């Protein structure tokens, strides 16, 4: 569906999906800065490299798309998907069992020397 065909009064969701390199210190910094900029702009993490944001209209969505473009690092791949609230409502989320992290004892184990 092209953006022109979406009614300007529809409630929209933006999905930002990215794959950014983290081989050098600068790339790691760019990756962290990009994620922080997404969070500052109201995006929340859906999965590790997928952030989502609610937008009240097409105009609002376009503003946030421009912002994402402005803070994208020079290397990597970023995709932005815009869907309506109705389409978002039909998402099927499946979660598997996540084993709880075992906590270490607060006191260290005593070592006995012979």
C-alpha positions, 0 to 999 in steps of 0.5 A, a space after each residue: 500500500 503506497 503512503 499516498 493511498 493511506 488516509 491522513 487521519 489513520 492512526 499509524 505505527 512505524 517499525 524501524 528495523 536495522 542491521 548496523 555494523 559494530 566492528 570498530 569503536 566508532 561503529 559501536 558508538 554510532 550503533 548506541 547513538 542510533 538506538 538512543 536517538 530512537 528512544 528519545 524520539 518515542 520508539 520502544 524496543 520490540 525486538 533487539 533490532 526492531 523499534 516501534 512507535 505510535 503516530 496519530 496521523 500520516 503527517 506525524 509519521 512522516 515527521 518521525 521518518 525524517 528524524 530517523 533518516 537524520 540520525 542514521 549512521 553512515 554504515 548499515 541498513 535501516 528499513 522503516 515500515 508504516 502500518 495502520 492501527 488496524 493492521 497492527 492489531 492483527 499481529 500474532 506474537 509468539 513467545 517461548 519460555 525463557 529460562 530465568 537467570 540463576 542468581 549467584 549467592 550473595 556471600 562467596 563460597 568458602 575455599 578450604 586449603 589443605 
